[in-house]
């Protein structure tokens, strides 16, 4: 209780001291505020450009490969693409495509420009899945817009390249699966034919004969079913690839089924 009373007493002493010297406080404020206003007014204008990109990781190939292959984590793929987006080679490409390289006269100046862009181009997550903000600030609004646009185009190119690679890999995988099941079917049919020739003279009523024959027939039907299912998956994949080629987007669709959308602020 005494500590609280002492604290209140100290606060009151401070307030009294400020009140007594209020004139000095007002004079000091009048001197500092104009200087601050002049400093702020002298600062150059800075323009910021920002793009928001959404990448849908729900690939049309995932239902086809479910249960057939080990699935990669799409979130990890997006994070890896975001990290490699601002690699040195990519930043150099952004500098050239946005015509910033013409402002440099020597190799050292260009290296300095690339280093500066690597630090100033901001790529951040919005906290929602697979949604990223790309932002850049510059004293020239057109420069800020061009840098963000080139960064966004590079991001889209990386996404399209991954989709093409996934499509080719899935097609090859399904072809290998069909070939493997066809080989199993051939082997099962050969074993069944050999079994029939071997036990052709055994009485039809022999239980072991029918049991073994039924087992081979079941194996044969199971293999045929696997081939049929894999062939259906391959047909579905071919239809998906044909649709992708017609749209010329490789996984980036139009407004009816948006896979990648951008918005400028």
Secondary structure, DSSP 8 states (H G I E B T S, - for coil): -HHHHHHHHHHHHHHHHHHHTHHHHHHHHHHHHHHHHHHHHHS---EEEEEEEEE----TTHHHHTTTS----HHHHHHHHHHHHTSHHHHHHHHHHTT-GGG--SHHHHHHHHHHHHHH-EEEE-SSTTEEEEEEEESSHHHHHHHHHHHHHHHHHHHHHHHHHHHHHHHHHHHHHHHHHHHHHHHHHHHHHHHHHHTTTS-TT-HHHHHHHHHHHHHHHHHHHHHHHHHHHHHHHHHHHHHHHHHT-SS---GGG-SEEEEE-
